[in-house]
Amino acid sequence: MTDTKEQVRHDPTSQVGRLLKRFKRDGRITNIQMVKEMFILRGSERVRELVKEGHNIRSIQLNRTTWVYVYEGEE
């Protein structure tokens, strides 16, 4: 049995599509930036969706309320 990952295409206007584009452009984003600049609430869930699809994203807690997500490419 071979493990083949299906290439997922996101609508570029969807939250996940916009977040993936931002990751590929800037490489990182904070949860605060997701809300204030991109109007994405529950950004951690959008990140989780991308990770589930095979994207490598590291989560780093900066303080009690701020996280930075660093995009490290695809598997």
C-alpha positions as CSV (number, residue, x, y, z in Angstrom):
1,M,0.0,0.0,0.0
2,T,1.4,3.4,-0.9
3,D,0.7,6.6,1.0
4,T,-0.2,9.3,-1.5
5,K,-1.1,12.8,-0.4
6,E,-3.8,14.5,-2.4
7,Q,-2.9,18.1,-3.3
8,V,-5.5,20.3,-1.7
9,R,-6.5,23.4,-3.5
10,H,-8.0,26.2,-1.3
11,D,-10.2,29.0,-2.5
12,P,-7.8,31.9,-2.4
13,T,-10.4,34.0,-0.7
14,S,-11.1,31.5,2.1
15,Q,-9.4,31.9,5.5
16,V,-7.2,28.9,5.0
17,G,-6.3,30.0,1.4
18,R,-5.4,33.5,2.6
19,L,-3.4,32.2,5.5
20,L,-1.4,29.7,3.3
21,K,-0.6,32.5,0.9
22,R,0.6,34.7,3.8
23,F,2.7,31.9,5.2
24,K,4.4,31.3,1.8
25,R,5.0,35.1,1.4
26,D,6.2,36.0,4.9
27,G,7.1,32.7,6.6
28,R,5.4,33.5,9.9
29,I,2.4,35.2,11.5
30,T,1.2,35.8,15.0
31,N,-2.3,35.1,16.3
32,I,-2.7,38.8,16.8
33,Q,-1.9,39.6,13.2
34,M,-4.4,36.9,12.0
35,V,-7.2,38.8,13.8
36,K,-6.2,42.4,13.2
37,E,-4.8,42.2,9.7
38,M,-6.6,39.2,8.2
39,F,-9.8,39.1,10.2
40,I,-9.3,35.4,10.9
41,L,-10.7,34.3,14.3
42,R,-9.7,31.0,15.7
43,G,-6.5,31.1,13.6
44,S,-5.1,28.2,15.5
45,E,-7.8,26.0,14.0
46,R,-6.9,27.2,10.5
47,V,-3.3,26.3,11.3
48,R,-4.3,22.9,12.5
49,E,-6.2,22.3,9.2
50,L,-3.0,23.2,7.2
51,V,-0.9,20.8,9.4
52,K,-3.4,18.0,8.9
53,E,-2.9,18.5,5.1
54,G,0.8,18.0,5.5
55,H,2.2,21.5,6.0
56,N,4.9,21.9,8.6
57,I,4.1,24.8,10.9
58,R,5.8,25.4,14.2
59,S,3.9,27.1,17.1
60,I,5.9,29.2,19.5
61,Q,4.3,30.9,22.6
62,L,5.7,34.3,23.1
63,N,3.8,35.2,26.2
64,R,0.4,34.3,27.8
65,T,-1.7,35.5,24.9
66,T,0.6,35.7,21.9
67,W,1.7,32.8,19.6
68,V,3.8,33.0,16.5
69,Y,3.3,30.4,13.8
70,V,6.3,29.7,11.6
71,Y,5.8,28.0,8.2
72,E,8.5,25.4,7.4
73,G,7.2,24.0,4.1
74,E,5.3,20.9,3.1
75,E,6.0,17.2,3.8
